[in-house]
Amino acid sequence: MKTTVESLFKKKARGEKITMVSTYDYWSAKLCDEAGVDCILVGDSLATVVKGEENTLSVTLDEIIYHARCVRRGAKRAFVIADMPFMSYQVSLEKALENCGRVIKESGAEAVKLEGGKELAPLVERLTLAGVPVVGHLGFRPQSIHLTGRPRVVGRTEEEAKKLREDFKALEEAGAFMIVLESVPSELARELSESASCLVIGIGAGRFVDGQVLVFHDLLGLFEDFKPKFVRRFLEGGKLIREALKRFKMEVERGSFPSEEESYG
């Protein structure tokens, strides 16, 4: 059965956790879909994971559309969300609406994700009225890396916690059906989740939320450049792949690949 906004809320009502994986291509989306993952996020993390950049800021609108289209082909059942790239929605309300609409129309994604707080409320409201489901993103915001200097936990001070509550309420009231909390203290995330009418997904926000998201390459151990505290590697994929490549190299060099059975007569 196709996952929808309605079915995600029904899952929450039954007390079931929501799963989300961030990935960027057909084959990984297909694997997520076959494994029963609820949502796939085409994240701007593709800059670091796929392109090898230092941060997420270089991702373009065309790149998000391209990768979301690839994911959509592989995800027949999962709900697909597309990240809006840095400066694709901050210039003006009109330009933001145009860009969000373009992503939905051209990529096949079913929702857009925006980083920011109450300053985005007018945009969230307009998108919701236009029929575009919106996912908010609070806590550590990768697109603001030049302000913070490095990834960090947000909400440990009373001032930060107060702002987080205000931003959360503003996004929720504007119509965001889901909010991602990244690198937020567990108890603060629990407080926000328990009082929320929207869905709350955590990444480094503890277990007292409606669901969890991790990057495909992180949870499979494919991306090894760094490992945040909140990442659990469910497979050491990088190690396994290197071993397979070394075996391939060795067998080619000694002439045992291809074999007679692997060759045409």
N, C-alpha and C positions, 0 to 999 in steps of 0.2 A: 504493500500500500504506500502511495506517495506521501511523504512527510510534508505537512503544511503548518502554518502558524497555529491553526486550530488544533491540530493533532499534538503539537508541542505543548500547548496549554493543557490539553487533556492528560498528557503524560505527567505534567507537574501535579495536576489535581489528584492523580493516582499515587502520588508520592514516589514516582520513578525519576531517576536522574537522566539528564539529557547529555548526550555525547556529541562533541564537535571536534573535527580535525581540520587543521589548516594545511591545504595542499594546492598543487598548481598545474596538474596535468591529467590526461585521460586515464592512464593505467593506475596511478595511485588513487584517483577518485573512484575508479571501478572497484578496486580492492576495498576501499572504505565502504562503498555502497554494499558490496557483497557481505561485508562483516557486520552490517546493520547499524553503522554509525548514523546518527540522526541528522547532523548538519555538517556541511563542508564549507569552510571559510577560505576563500581565495584571498589570502592576506598579502599586504604589502611587504611582509617578511620574505617574499620571493626575492627581494633585493639582496638580502644577506645569504639566504639559503641556496638560491638558484644562480644569481648573478655574481655573488662573491663580494658585494659592496660592504662598506663599514656600517651603514645604517639603512633605514627604509626610505630615505627622502628622494632617491633618484627614480623611483617607480613612476611610470607615466600612465595616463588614462588608457592609452592604446595597449600597453602591456597587460594591465588588469583585464581589459576586455578580451584580449587574446587568450590569456590563461583561464579566465572564467569560462570562455567558450569551450576550451579543451576539457575542463572539469565537467561542464554540463553534459558533454557527450558520454562521459563515464558514469555520471551520477544519475541514474534513472529514478531512484527512490529518495535519496537524501535531499534535504533542503539546502540550496546553495546561496551563500552570502558573499558579496564582493566588497572588499575594502575600497574606499575612495582614497586615491593617492593624495599626498601632501600638495596643497595649493590647488586642488581641483574643486574645492568647495568653500574656500575661505575668502575668495576675491569679492564675490557679491552673491546675493540671494538668487538673482536671476541666472547667473553663470552656474551656480551650484545645482539649481534645479535642472538646468539643461544637461550638465554632466552626469548627474545621477540618472536622469531619464535615458541618456545615451547608453549607460552601462546596462540598465535593465533591458532596453530594446535590443542592443547588439550582442550581448553576452549570453542571455538566457538566465542570468542570475535572478533570484527571487526576492532579494533584499540587499540593501546597501549598509555598510558600517561606517560610522563617522567617529573620529576622535575629538572630544571636546565636551564642555559642560553647558551651562545655561546660555552661553552666547550662541549656541546652535539651536536653541529651542524654536525660534521662528522657522528655521529650515526644516526641522523635524516635523513641525506641525503642517507645513505646506506639502511636504512629501507624503505624509500620512493621508492628508485630504485628497492627494492625487492618486492614492492607491498603492504607494510604494512603501512596503514594510521597512522600518528603520531599526538598526541595531546601534546602540550607543557604546562608547568605549571610555571608561574612566579609570583613575588610578594612574599608574605609570603610562604615559602616552609616547610611544616610540617616535612619532612625528615631531615631538617637542624635545628631542634629544639634545639640541644645541642650547636649550634653556637649562636642562638638568645636568648636562655634562656626562651623565652615565645612567644606566638603568638603576632604579632604586625603589624602595618601598615607599608608598604614598599613603598618608593618613595616620602616622604615628603621633604627630603633634595635634593638639586640640584645634588649632587654626586650620590645618589641612583636613582634619576629620570633618569640621564644620563645613568647609567648602565642598568636600566630597558629598556630604548629605544634601547640600543645596543644589549642586549640579545634578545629582541623581534624581531628586524630586522634579527639577525643571525638565529633564529629558523624559521622565515618565509621564508627567502631565502633558507634555507636548505630543505624546503618542508613540514614543519608542516602545516596541513590543518586547525588546530584549536589550539588556545592558551587560557588556563584558567588563568585569573588574580585574585589572591586572596589577599584581604586586601590591595588594592591599592587606592590612592586618586581618587575620581570620575572624576575630570577634566583630570588627567593624563591618566586614563583608556579611557576616551572619545577621547583624542588626538590619542592614539595608535589605537583605534578601527576605527576611521574615516579615518585613513591613511592606514589601513591594507587591504591586499588582502585575508588574511585568516579569519576564523571565530574567534570571540573573545567572550568568555563566562566569566561572572563575578561571583565571590562569595565574597561579601564585596568590590565590585569595582564600585558601583553606577549603574545607569540605562542606561547610554549612551553606551552600548555595544550590541552585537548581541543576547545575551541570558543570562539566569541565571541558576545556579546550586545550589541546597541545598541537604543536607543529608535527606533521607526518615524519619529517626527517629527524626530529628530536626524539620522538617516542620509539623510533626504530633504530636509533643509534647511527644514523647515516650522516648526520651533521655533527662533527666532532671539534669544531673550532673553539667552541665554549659551551658550557652546560650550566644554565641557571639553576638555582637551588630547587625551584619548583618542578623541574623536569625529571621524570622517571623514564629510563630507557627500558622498554619492554623487550628489546632485542638489541644485540650488539651487531647491527647490520653492517657497519663499516668494516669491522674485523672480518666478518664472514665473506664479504664481497672481495676484500683484498686477498684473502686466502684463495678464493676461486680464480681471481685474475692471475695469481702466482702459479696456480696449477695449470691454467691455460698456457701461460708463457713457457713453463717447463716442458709441457707435452708437445707444444709446437716445436720448440728448440731441439728436442730429442727425436722428433719425427714420429711420435705415437699418436698425433692428431693431425689430420683426420685418419681414422682407421679405414679398413676395406669396406666395413658396413656403412661408414659415413661418406663414402665416395660413390659417384655414379659410374656404372659400367659402360 
